[in-house]
Amino acid sequence: MELGPGPGVSLALAAAITGPGLATGVERDGHMAAFAQRNLDRLGVGAEVIEGDALDGHEARAPYDRIHSGIGVPCVPVPWVEQLAPGGRLLTTLVTRTPSWPGQLLVTRTAAGTVEAVLRGRPRGYRPLLGYRWLNALDHRARIKAAPGTARSTRLTPPPDEAYGYWLAAAYLAPGLVRDFQAETMTIVAPENDSWAVAGPGDGTVRVHGPRDVWAELENLHARWEQAGRPEQYRVDLRDSAGAQHVTSGVGPKALAWTLPPLAAVPRQAP
């Protein structure tokens, strides 16, 4: 099952692997669903696109051995897990309000029926579901360039972009931050707090501005990440009967942990 297949490219590839009649897409936009179906029919791969809410999956053809989401979600919709077959795998992007540090979640249902989920950071991911609003640093770029802030010393060397485990934790444990990847040196903004931090370059200083000390939060989180063993992946517990989805780097008092935000209602599109 392909969730949010758009024009049908990934669904066509899946159908070529599985064979006719075994690949299904669920697309919310009726016009896009019809467009994708026409593309698939031209290719003759035997895949079907259902118009419906991807967050509900498609119960009629469940269970599925593979589920792939082409939309980012803040947490895992329960129907996706319920529609996963024993031995099956589900792959999706987990999004926060920052586009800077996405997570990739792999959910596996074992042959015994238990569910295991692992979250890893990635350099990029899929866009979020309809109605989800990302933060951005664009409105602050000119101001930061003109007045980057007050300089102070720091012991934290800007972590490399490849420290995905750290930046993924920052998306959740230092919420409301967004990276300006077009800046000359590492620049991280808290748009809703009119605050930012501009690091380096490599001289042991950082410039900070605003009521929120963005860099201090990143320094503290980095220390916690180090104490937790520099985790690069996190376990997600999907078993809470109340619906909460808990994330942890391990066990013990030094482990990093947080709870995924719930799904919000998605507005309906105009015909």
Order of alpha helices (4+ residues) and beta strands (2+ residues): beta-alpha-beta-alpha-beta-beta-alpha-beta-beta-beta-alpha-beta-alpha-beta-beta-beta-beta-alpha-beta-beta-beta
